[in-house]
């Protein structure tokens, strides 16, 4: 696996009057490099999300993690205590799909201004609530590869209310990989089966991976971290992005 030298920065992505605080990591060099958007858990662009963003950059991608709670709680970043969980869920419940998609599109538009970017197509990955949001992002025309990790509620809800996100499956134009834990109480296996069924029905290029693991299994800052599942899932994620974006 690559381990390129990278540089990082905290930057602001413009979206109308809103400035989205974002963490940018990119390989040192002229490129051009493909770009991947990293969508946070409910806990903000915290240490884990910054580490994931850096890990992706070391593989030869420009990676950016926009703060999806920017409209609600600028600078929000917490850990994984019960109080942190309650606060993160409070903000999650105030998000709206249309605003999340607008902010992701603004992030794509920002990436296009960078001189070291391959602009033909973009990737996205997300974790926890970000796994749900990355499924939403897969409906954007320029997003051609998505790795969605344990996104709860895809089958039965959407941010801000309305038809469940799963109903947008026909709008996915690229390839999507979905990763779930079979011991995840937040995502019943029936919902995983429903998601896989819709992806098959609409002939979306996809793979659905199931691991004997709990929610948050990729995050080594959480008690639910599962190194075997995390390692295997990351191999598939890297394969997806290398095949579709490089």
N, C-alpha and C positions, 0 to 999 in steps of 0.2 A: 504494500500500500504506500501511496505517496506520503511524504511528510515535508511539504514545501515550506520555505520561510514565508511568513505572512506579516501583514501590518494591520492594525485595527484602529478604529476611530468611532467616537460617538458623534453622530451627525443628525441633522433635521431634514426630513422629507416633506416638501411642501404639498399640501392638498387644499387648494383654495386658501382660506384664512387659517387653516389648521397647519401646524408644524408637528410632524410625527417624530418623536425622539426614536432613533434607530441605532442599532449596533452593527457596524460594518466591518467585515473581515475579508481580506483579499490577498492573494499571493503577491509576493514581490516580483515584479517583472512587467513587461509591456502587454502580455497576453496576445490575442484576445482570449478571455476566459468566459465560459458560460456562467450564468448567474442563478442562484437559488435563494428563495425567500423562506425564512425560518419563522414559523408562527409559534408563539409562546404557549405555555400552559396558563392556567388561571393565575399563576403566581408572578406574572410579569416577566420582563426581560431580565431574569435573574442570573446567577452564576451558571446554573445548568444550561440555560439557553445560550448564554455567551460562549460557553465551552463547546456546545454543539455547532454554533456558528463558526468558531475557529477551526473545529475538526473538519468541517466541510471545506473551508478555505484551504486547508493544508492538502486537500485532495485535488486542488487545481480549479476551484470555483470562487467567484465572488459571491459571498454570502452576506445576507442582511436580515436582521431581526427587527421589524418595526413594532413599536409598542401599541398593541391593539386596544389598550385602555386609555390612550392619550386623550380622548374626548372626555373621559370620566375622572381619571386620576393620573395626571401627569407625573412621571417619575416613579410610578408604582412598582415596587419590587419587594417580595417577601420570600420567606422560606416555606417550610412544610408542616408547621404546627396546626393544631385545630383552629386556632384563631386566624392564622393566615388563610386556611382553607375557607373559613366563613367569609372573610373579607374578599378573597378572590372570587368566590361564587356570587357575592353581592354585585360586584362589577360585571361579571359575566352575564348576569340576568338583565343588565341594562343595555347590553349591546344589541345592535340591529344588523341583520345580514347585509342590507344595502350599504350601510356605512363601512362595515368590514371589507366588503368588496371594493368600495371606493378607495379605501386606504391601501389595499393591496395593489389596485391598479395604479395609484399614485406612486407606490414603491417601484413598480415596473417602469413607470415613466421616468422616475429618478435614475434608475439603473441605466436606462438608455442614454443618459447624459454622460456617463463615465467613459473615458477614452479606451479602457481596457476590456470592454464588454463585447461578447458575441450577442447580437441583438435579435437573432432569428426566433429564438424560443427560450422560455424560462422554466425553471423548476420551482417546486414548493414542497416543504415538509412542515408538519405541525404535530404537536403533542398534547394529549389531554383535550381541553377545549380547542386548542390549536389543531388537533387532529380533525375535529369537526369543521373548523374554519378552512383548513386546507382542502377538504372535500368540496366546500363551497368554491374555493379558489380554482379548483379544477375546471369549473365552468367558464372561466375567463379564456378567451381565444388564444392568448399568448402563453398560457401555462400548458406546457406539453408533457410534464412529468411530475407526479405528486406521490409522496410517501406520507400516508396518513396514519399516525400512531394513536391507537386507542381513543378514537374520537367518539365520545358518548353523545347520544341523542340524534344521530344522523337519521335514524329510521323513523323517529316519532316527533321531531321538533325542528325548529330553526330559530336562530337568534332574532329576538324581537317579535316572534309569533308569525303565524301563517302556515302554509303548507310545509310539511317536513322537508328537510334538505334532500332526502332521498328522491323526491319527485323531480329534482333537477338533474338526475343522473343522465338523461339523454343529451344534455348540453355539454357533457365532458367530451372534449375532442382529442385529448392526449391519452397517456397511459397513467393508471393509478394503481399503486400498491397500498393495501390496507393491512395493518398489523394489529392483532387483538390478543388478549390474554383470556384463556378459557376459564380462569378463576377470578375474572374481573366482575364484581357485583354491579358495577355501574353500566355494564353493557351485556345484557342477556345474550346467550348464544343464538336465540331465535332472531335477534336483531342482526347479528353478524350474518346469519344465513339469508336474511332478507336483503341485506346490502349486496351480498354476493349474487343473489338471484337477480337483482335489478341490473347489476353490471353485466351479467351474462345475457339477460333479456335484451338489453339495448346494444349488445355487441361492443361494449367498451373494452379496450385493451387493459387488462387488469390481472392482478394476482391478490388473493386474500390469504394471509398467513395467520395461523392460530398457534399459540404457544401455551404450554402449561405454566401460566404466569398470571400475576395480578395486574391491576391498573398501574401505570407508571413504571413498567418493567425496564425501560431504557435508561431511567434516571438514576445515576449512582449516588445521588444525594437523598434518595428516598428509601425507606425500609422495604419497599416492594421491589427494589432493584433485583433483576434476575440476570446475572452475567451471561448465562448460556443463551437465553432468548435475545438479550441485547446484542450479543456478538453476531448471532445468525441474522437477526433483522438488519443490522448495519451492513452486513455483506450484501444482502439483497437490495438495500437502499442504494448503496454505491453502484451496484450493477445497473440498477434502473437509471440513475442519472448519467452514468458513463455511456450507456447504450442510446439514450434518448437525446442527450444534450451535447455530447462531445463529438 
